Amino acid sequence: MEFSYEAKTVHNQRIVPTGLPELTFILGNKITSQSVSGYFNSHTLISGQQNSFYDIQASGKLKLLAVTLFPSGFAQICKHPASELFNQTICARQIWGQSISEVCEQLYESNNLQQQILLIEHFLIKQMAEQKPCYKTERVRHIIPHIDPAKKMSIQSMAEQSCWSRKNFDRSFKSLVGCSPKQFTNIIRFQYALHLKSKQPHLSLFDVAFQSGYYDQAHMNNDFIKLAGLTPRQLFSSCPPHSDYFGF
């Protein structure tokens, strides 16, 4: 993705929880943020699960390559618990050291997108190969696609389908995904509401709330304010709704 802004013009972008960790290589001007939980003074960033919004600012030439991971994807490329990245954006060198810096340098030197993608893929495959197989990861990966906001699956039901006690499920899920099952289902429900509205713009807010698994419209309003800083009406009127999770 590449954009150019006038030197004196600052573009503001609101980032909302998506349920998907992200590895970002910034090949142009650095982005900035007032977020107390974000470290943006780097060209390589890794973002964990978020359960609140924050704003970023960009000016000049913005060029970046972002790798969107599956919810449990961080656990497959790193030995650290994903929960350590909860509500955090940090310099990726803190995780992978000089090796990620070398990848970033190679990306700078290449102007070929396909080659850049291959460089990133090679790095990620190498990291995956260094991780030991873990049955816990497979159990969590199995249950995530079955989390349907409209069906209001209970945490206890998720634990039983994963062949764990509730306590063990909560602990393993948080370690591998980066947030608790309850926090994750809240994020997915929010993303599903965005998805519904993007696919069916005519839907009323009441229908969006009902079909997304909220108890009522007030419940949806409270979640949107927490996760996006705006009510559903404000968000839908300010920009076209889009779900990163369900679009992905």
C-alpha positions in Angstrom: 0.0 0.0 0.0 1.4 3.4 -1.0 0.0 6.9 -0.4 1.5 10.4 -0.7 0.4 13.3 1.4 1.5 16.9 1.3 4.4 17.5 3.7 2.3 19.8 5.9 -0.8 17.6 5.7 -1.3 15.0 8.4 -3.7 12.2 7.7 -5.5 10.6 10.7 -6.6 7.0 10.6 -8.6 5.3 13.4 -7.6 1.7 14.1 -10.2 -0.6 15.6 -9.9 -4.2 16.9 -10.0 -6.8 14.1 -9.2 -10.0 15.9 -6.2 -10.4 13.7 -2.5 -9.7 14.7 -0.4 -7.9 12.1 3.2 -7.6 11.1 3.9 -4.3 9.3 7.0 -3.2 7.3 7.0 0.6 6.8 9.1 1.5 3.7 8.3 5.2 3.6 7.8 7.9 6.3 7.1 6.5 9.7 3.6 6.7 11.2 3.0 8.2 14.6 0.4 7.8 17.3 -0.6 9.2 20.6 -1.5 5.8 21.8 0.2 5.0 25.1 0.3 1.3 24.3 1.9 1.7 20.9 5.6 1.9 19.8 5.6 3.4 16.3 9.2 4.8 16.1 10.3 1.8 13.9 10.0 0.5 10.4 9.0 -3.0 11.5 6.0 -3.3 13.8 4.1 -6.2 15.3 0.6 -5.6 16.6 -1.2 -8.0 18.9 -4.9 -8.4 19.7 -6.5 -5.1 20.6 -9.7 -4.5 22.6 -9.8 -0.7 22.1 -9.3 1.8 19.4 -6.4 4.2 18.7 -5.5 6.7 16.1 -2.4 6.9 13.9 -1.1 9.9 11.9 0.8 9.9 8.6 2.3 12.6 6.4 4.6 12.7 3.4 5.2 9.4 1.5 3.6 6.4 3.2 4.5 3.0 1.9 4.0 -0.2 3.8 3.6 -3.9 3.5 1.3 -5.5 6.1 1.0 -9.2 6.9 -2.3 -10.1 8.4 -2.1 -13.2 10.6 -4.8 -15.6 11.6 -6.0 -15.1 15.2 -3.6 -17.7 16.5 -0.9 -16.9 13.9 1.6 -15.2 16.2 2.0 -18.4 18.2 3.1 -20.2 15.0 6.0 -17.8 14.3 7.2 -16.9 17.8 7.9 -18.7 21.1 6.6 -15.8 23.2 3.0 -16.0 24.5 0.7 -13.9 22.3 -0.8 -12.5 25.5 2.4 -10.4 25.9 1.3 -8.4 22.8 -2.3 -7.7 24.1 -3.1 -4.1 23.3 0.5 -3.5 22.2 2.2 -2.5 19.0 6.0 -2.9 19.4 9.1 -2.9 17.3 9.4 -6.3 15.7 13.2 -6.3 16.5 12.2 -7.0 20.1 10.9 -10.4 19.0 13.2 -11.4 16.1 16.2 -9.1 16.5 18.6 -8.6 13.6 16.9 -11.1 11.4 13.8 -8.9 10.9 16.0 -5.9 10.3 17.8 -7.7 7.5 14.4 -8.5 5.9 13.4 -4.9 6.1 16.7 -3.8 4.4 16.1 -6.3 1.6 12.5 -4.9 1.1 14.0 -1.4 0.8 16.4 -2.6 -1.8 13.7 -4.3 -3.9 11.1 -2.4 -5.9 9.4 -5.6 -7.1 6.3 -6.4 -5.1 6.4 -10.2 -5.9 10.0 -10.4 -4.7 9.1 -8.5 -1.6 6.3 -10.9 -0.8 8.7 -13.8 -1.3 11.2 -12.3 1.1 8.5 -12.0 3.8 7.1 -15.5 3.1 10.6 -16.9 3.4 11.1 -15.2 6.7 7.8 -16.4 8.1 8.3 -20.0 6.9 11.7 -20.0 8.6 10.1 -18.8 11.9 7.4 -21.5 11.7 9.9 -24.2 11.1 11.7 -23.2 14.3 8.6 -23.7 16.4 7.8 -27.0 18.0 4.5 -28.7 17.1 1.9 -28.0 19.8 -1.4 -29.8 20.2 -2.8 -26.8 22.1 -2.3 -24.6 19.0 -4.3 -27.1 16.9 -7.1 -27.2 19.4 -7.5 -23.5 19.4 -7.2 -23.3 15.6 -10.0 -25.8 15.3 -12.5 -23.9 17.5 -11.9 -20.4 16.1 -13.8 -20.9 12.8 -16.8 -22.2 14.7 -17.2 -19.0 16.7 -20.4 -17.6 15.2 -21.6 -14.4 16.9 -25.2 -15.0 15.8 -25.3 -18.3 17.5 -24.0 -16.9 20.8 -21.7 -19.9 21.5 -20.8 -20.0 25.2 -17.2 -20.1 26.4 -18.1 -23.3 28.2 -19.3 -24.9 24.9 -16.0 -23.8 23.2 -14.0 -25.4 26.0 -16.0 -28.7 25.8 -15.5 -28.8 22.0 -11.8 -28.3 22.5 -11.7 -31.1 25.1 -10.5 -28.8 27.9 -11.8 -27.6 31.2 -13.1 -24.0 31.2 -10.0 -22.9 33.2 -7.5 -24.7 30.9 -9.3 -23.4 27.8 -9.2 -19.8 29.0 -5.5 -20.0 29.8 -4.5 -21.7 26.6 -6.7 -19.5 24.4 -5.2 -16.3 25.9 -1.6 -17.6 25.5 -2.1 -18.6 21.9 -4.5 -15.9 20.6 -3.5 -13.0 22.8 -6.8 -12.2 24.6 -9.4 -14.1 26.6 -12.1 -16.0 24.8 -14.7 -13.5 26.0 -12.7 -10.5 24.7 -12.2 -12.3 21.4 -15.9 -13.1 20.9 -16.7 -9.4 21.7 -14.3 -8.4 18.9 -15.7 -10.9 16.5 -19.3 -9.8 17.2 -18.3 -6.2 16.5 -16.6 -7.2 13.3 -19.6 -9.2 12.3 -21.8 -6.2 12.7 -19.5 -4.2 10.4 -19.7 -7.1 7.9 -23.5 -7.3 8.0 -23.8 -3.5 7.4 -21.3 -3.6 4.6 -23.1 -6.4 2.8 -26.7 -5.2 3.6 -26.6 -1.4 3.9 -30.4 -1.2 4.1 -30.4 -3.1 7.5 -31.6 -1.0 10.4 -29.4 -0.7 13.5 -31.9 -2.9 15.4 -31.6 -5.7 12.7 -27.8 -5.4 12.8 -27.7 -5.7 16.5 -30.1 -8.7 16.5 -28.4 -10.6 13.7 -24.9 -10.0 15.2 -25.9 -11.6 18.5 -26.2 -8.5 20.7 -28.8 -8.5 23.4 -30.3 -5.2 22.1 -29.3 -2.0 20.3 -28.0 -0.4 23.5 -25.7 -3.3 24.0 -24.3 -2.8 20.5 -23.9 0.9 21.1 -21.9 0.3 24.2 -19.6 -2.1 22.4 -19.0 0.2 19.5 -18.1 3.1 21.7 -15.6 0.9 23.5 -14.1 -0.7 20.4 -14.4 2.2 17.9 -14.9 5.3 20.0 -18.1 6.0 18.0 -21.7 4.8 18.1 -22.8 2.6 15.2 -24.7 5.5 13.7 -21.7 7.7 13.9 -19.3 5.1 12.5 -21.6 4.1 9.6 -22.2 7.7 8.6 -18.5 8.6 8.8 -17.1 5.9 6.5 -18.3 2.8 4.6 -18.4 -0.2 7.0 -15.8 -2.9 6.4 -14.9 -6.0 8.4 -11.2 -6.9 8.3 -12.0 -10.2 10.0 -14.8 -11.4 7.8 -13.4 -9.8 4.7 -10.2 -11.6 5.4 
